[in-house]
Amino acid sequence: MVQQQLGAEQTEGLLHSFESSGRMALGAMSYVGIETRSRSMRLQAIHTFPDDYAIVKVESLFSLPD
């Protein structure tokens, strides 16, 4: 479901769809998005692994002191 939502919507980040490995009809997908503010940056990454029935979601926030 996550993979279908990422593939159907227009994204502002980098989205790459991989070919199917042959075990599953769906190939893997990776999304990386960056959001910046005046003193911070948020990095979000989502990777799907259909063969392993797994999704990895990572979010990191980097901020500078005042």
C-alpha distances in whole Angstrom, upper triangle without the diagonal:
4,5,5,6,9,10,11,12,16,16,19,19,19,16,16,15,16,18,16,19,19,18,15,14,11,13,13,12,14,14,18,19,22,24,28,30,34,34,31,28,24,22,18,16,13,13,11,12,11,15,15,12,12,11,14,14,18,20,23,26,29,32,36,38,40
4,5,5,6,9,10,11,14,13,16,16,16,13,14,13,15,17,17,19,20,19,16,15,12,13,11,10,11,11,14,15,19,20,24,27,30,30,27,24,20,18,14,13,9,10,8,11,11,15,15,12,11,9,11,11,14,16,20,22,26,28,32,35,37
4,5,5,6,9,10,13,13,16,15,14,11,11,9,12,13,13,16,17,17,13,13,9,10,8,7,9,10,13,15,19,21,25,28,31,31,28,25,21,19,15,13,9,9,7,10,9,13,14,12,11,9,12,12,15,17,21,24,27,30,33,36,38
4,6,5,6,9,12,13,16,16,16,12,13,11,13,15,15,18,18,18,15,13,10,11,11,10,12,12,16,17,21,22,26,29,33,33,30,27,23,21,18,16,13,13,11,13,12,16,17,14,14,13,15,15,19,20,24,26,29,32,35,38,40
4,5,5,6,10,10,14,14,15,12,14,13,16,18,18,21,22,22,18,17,13,14,13,11,12,12,15,15,18,20,23,26,30,30,27,24,21,19,16,15,12,13,12,15,15,18,19,16,16,13,15,14,17,18,22,24,27,29,33,36,37
4,6,6,8,8,11,11,11,8,10,10,13,16,17,20,21,21,18,17,13,13,12,9,9,8,11,12,15,17,21,24,27,28,25,21,18,16,13,12,9,11,10,14,14,18,19,16,15,13,14,13,15,16,19,21,24,27,30,33,35
4,6,8,9,12,12,11,8,9,8,12,14,15,18,20,20,17,15,12,11,11,9,10,10,13,14,18,20,23,26,30,31,28,24,21,19,16,14,12,12,12,15,14,18,19,17,17,15,16,16,18,19,23,25,27,30,33,37,38
4,7,9,13,14,14,11,13,12,15,17,18,21,22,23,19,17,14,15,15,12,14,13,16,16,19,21,24,27,31,32,29,26,23,21,18,17,15,16,15,18,17,21,22,20,20,17,19,18,21,22,25,26,29,32,35,38,39
4,6,10,11,12,11,13,13,17,19,21,24,25,26,22,20,17,17,17,14,14,12,14,14,17,18,21,24,27,29,26,23,20,19,16,16,15,16,16,19,19,23,24,22,21,18,19,18,20,20,23,24,27,29,32,35,36
4,7,9,10,10,13,14,18,20,22,25,27,28,25,23,19,19,18,14,14,12,13,12,15,16,19,22,25,27,24,21,19,18,16,16,15,17,18,21,22,25,26,24,23,20,20,19,20,20,22,23,25,27,30,33,34
4,5,8,8,11,13,17,20,22,25,27,28,25,23,20,19,17,13,12,9,10,8,11,12,16,19,22,23,21,18,15,14,12,12,12,15,16,20,21,24,25,23,21,18,18,16,17,16,18,20,22,24,27,30,31
4,7,9,13,15,19,22,24,27,30,30,28,26,23,21,19,15,13,10,9,7,8,9,12,15,19,20,18,15,13,12,11,12,14,16,18,22,23,27,27,26,24,20,19,17,17,16,17,18,19,21,24,27,28
4,6,10,13,16,20,22,25,27,28,26,25,21,19,17,13,10,7,6,4,7,9,12,16,19,20,17,14,12,10,9,9,11,13,16,19,21,24,25,24,21,18,17,14,14,14,15,16,17,20,23,26,28
4,7,10,13,17,19,22,25,26,23,23,19,17,14,11,8,6,5,6,9,12,15,19,22,22,20,16,14,11,10,9,10,12,14,17,19,22,23,22,20,17,16,15,15,15,16,18,19,22,25,28,30
4,7,10,13,16,18,21,22,20,19,15,13,11,7,6,4,7,9,12,15,18,22,25,26,23,19,17,14,12,10,9,10,12,14,16,19,20,19,18,15,15,14,15,16,18,20,22,25,28,31,33
4,7,10,13,15,18,19,17,16,13,10,9,6,5,7,9,12,15,18,22,25,28,29,26,22,20,16,14,12,11,10,11,13,14,17,18,18,17,15,15,15,16,18,20,23,24,28,30,34,36
4,7,9,12,15,16,14,13,9,7,6,4,7,9,12,15,18,22,25,28,32,32,29,25,23,19,17,14,12,10,10,11,12,14,16,16,15,14,15,16,18,20,23,25,27,31,34,37,39
4,7,9,12,13,12,11,9,5,5,6,8,11,14,18,21,24,28,31,34,34,31,27,25,21,19,16,14,11,10,10,11,12,15,15,15,14,16,17,19,22,24,27,29,33,36,39,42
4,6,9,11,10,9,8,5,7,9,12,15,18,21,25,28,31,35,38,38,35,31,29,25,23,19,17,14,12,12,11,12,15,16,16,17,18,20,23,25,28,31,33,36,39,43,45
4,5,7,6,6,5,4,7,10,13,17,20,23,27,30,33,37,40,40,37,33,30,27,24,20,18,14,12,10,9,9,13,14,15,16,18,21,23,26,29,32,34,38,41,45,47
4,6,7,8,8,7,9,12,15,19,22,25,29,32,35,39,42,42,38,34,32,28,25,22,19,15,13,10,9,8,11,13,15,16,18,21,24,27,30,33,35,39,42,45,48
4,6,7,9,9,11,15,18,22,25,28,32,35,38,42,45,45,41,38,35,31,28,25,22,18,16,13,11,9,13,14,17,19,21,24,27,30,33,36,39,42,46,49,52
4,7,9,9,12,15,18,22,25,29,32,35,39,42,45,45,41,38,35,31,28,24,21,18,15,12,9,7,10,12,14,17,20,23,26,29,32,36,38,42,45,48,51
4,5,7,10,13,17,20,23,26,30,33,36,40,43,43,39,36,32,29,26,22,19,16,12,10,7,6,10,10,13,15,18,21,24,27,31,34,37,40,44,47,49
4,7,10,13,17,19,23,26,30,32,36,39,43,43,39,36,33,29,26,23,20,17,13,12,9,9,13,13,15,16,20,22,25,28,31,35,37,41,44,47,50
4,7,9,13,16,19,22,26,29,32,35,39,39,36,32,29,26,22,19,16,13,10,9,7,9,12,11,13,13,16,19,22,25,28,31,34,37,40,44,46
4,7,10,13,17,20,24,27,30,34,37,37,33,30,27,24,20,17,14,11,9,8,7,8,11,12,12,13,15,17,20,23,26,29,31,35,38,41,44
4,7,10,14,17,21,24,27,31,34,34,30,26,23,20,17,14,11,7,5,5,6,8,10,10,10,10,11,14,16,19,22,25,28,31,35,38,40
4,7,10,13,17,20,24,27,30,30,27,23,20,17,14,11,8,6,5,7,9,12,13,13,11,10,11,12,14,17,19,23,25,28,32,35,37
4,7,10,14,17,20,24,27,27,23,20,17,13,11,7,6,4,6,9,12,14,15,14,12,10,9,10,11,14,16,19,21,25,28,31,34
4,7,10,13,17,20,24,24,20,17,14,11,8,6,5,6,9,12,15,18,18,17,15,11,11,10,10,12,14,17,19,22,25,29,31
4,7,10,13,17,20,20,17,13,11,7,6,4,7,9,12,15,18,21,20,20,17,14,12,10,9,10,11,14,15,19,22,25,27
4,7,10,14,17,17,14,10,8,6,5,6,9,12,15,18,21,24,24,23,20,16,14,12,11,10,11,12,14,16,20,23,25
4,7,10,13,14,11,7,6,5,6,9,12,15,18,22,24,27,27,26,23,19,17,14,12,10,10,10,11,13,16,20,21
4,7,11,11,9,6,5,7,8,12,15,18,21,25,27,30,30,28,25,21,19,16,14,11,11,10,11,12,15,18,19
4,7,8,6,4,6,9,12,15,18,21,25,28,31,34,33,32,28,25,22,19,16,13,12,10,10,10,12,15,16
4,6,5,6,8,12,14,18,21,25,28,31,34,37,36,35,31,28,25,21,19,15,14,11,10,9,11,13,13
4,6,8,12,15,18,21,25,28,31,35,37,40,39,38,35,31,28,25,22,18,16,13,11,9,9,11,11
4,7,11,14,17,20,24,27,31,34,37,39,38,37,34,30,27,24,21,17,14,11,8,6,5,8,8
4,7,10,13,17,20,23,27,30,33,36,34,33,30,26,23,20,17,13,11,7,5,4,6,9,11
4,7,10,13,17,20,23,27,30,32,31,30,27,23,20,17,14,11,8,6,5,6,9,13,14
4,7,10,13,17,20,23,26,29,28,27,23,20,17,13,11,7,6,5,6,9,12,15,17
4,7,10,13,17,20,23,26,25,24,20,17,14,11,8,6,5,6,8,11,15,18,20
4,7,10,14,17,20,22,21,20,17,13,11,7,6,4,7,9,12,15,18,21,24
4,7,10,13,16,19,18,17,14,10,8,6,5,6,9,12,14,18,21,24,27
4,7,10,13,16,15,14,11,7,6,5,6,9,12,15,18,21,25,28,30
4,7,10,12,12,11,9,6,5,7,9,12,15,18,21,24,28,31,33
4,6,9,9,8,6,5,6,9,12,15,18,22,24,28,31,34,37
4,6,6,6,5,6,8,11,14,18,21,24,27,31,34,37,40
4,5,5,6,8,11,14,17,21,24,27,30,34,37,40,43
4,6,8,11,13,17,20,23,26,30,32,36,39,42,45
4,5,9,11,15,18,21,24,28,31,34,38,41,44
4,7,10,14,17,20,24,27,30,34,37,40,43
4,7,10,13,17,20,24,26,30,34,36,39
4,6,10,13,17,20,23,27,30,33,36
4,7,10,13,17,20,23,27,29,32
4,7,10,14,17,20,24,26,29
4,7,10,13,17,20,23,26
4,7,10,13,17,20,22
4,7,10,14,16,19
4,7,10,13,15
4,7,10,13
4,7,9
4,7
4
